Amino acid sequence: MNITHATLGEIEEITPHLGESLKEGSRGYYQIEQDQATKMVQDVLNDDGQIQVVREDDKVAGWVLYGQQKDSFSGENIGFIYDLYVLPDYRSRGFAKAMMENALTELKLQGMTSVRLVVYAGNEAKQLYEKLGFAENRTVMNKPL
């Protein structure tokens, strides 16, 4: 397992999978077009975000997209995990945990004292996040009108 900051070529390699990642991560709540997913990632990268990739068999097996946000209430800069995805053929090998640990270490080195993420109800990744020390601090509810 080799985890590194993504090169431009690796970003191009993961781009076709971004919509799939967001759809799966949101449990189907978001089904966005590829260009929208690409723009979201580019916006994070343009705001000093980073992508780390894990490689296996000379292919990108997964990625984590992270950066910083300003808490709208306290004004504090916080780390934020925007996307964590492991391609289906590479799951259950510890890649997600290793990428998260790398991203958390990097955010700590950048001076972050806390890190947030959004996980949708029913997403199996929630168990990993809890094992890594994340805890719920709010619930967002939705009602279609």
Secondary structure, 3 states (H helix, E strand, C coil): CEEEECCHHHHHHHHHHHHHHHHHHCCCCCCCCHHHHHHHHHHHHHCCCEEEEEEECCEEEEEEEEEEEECCCCCCEEEEEEEEEECHHHCCCCHHHHHHHHHHHHHHHCCCCCEEECCCCCCCHHHHHHHCCCCCCCCCCCCCC
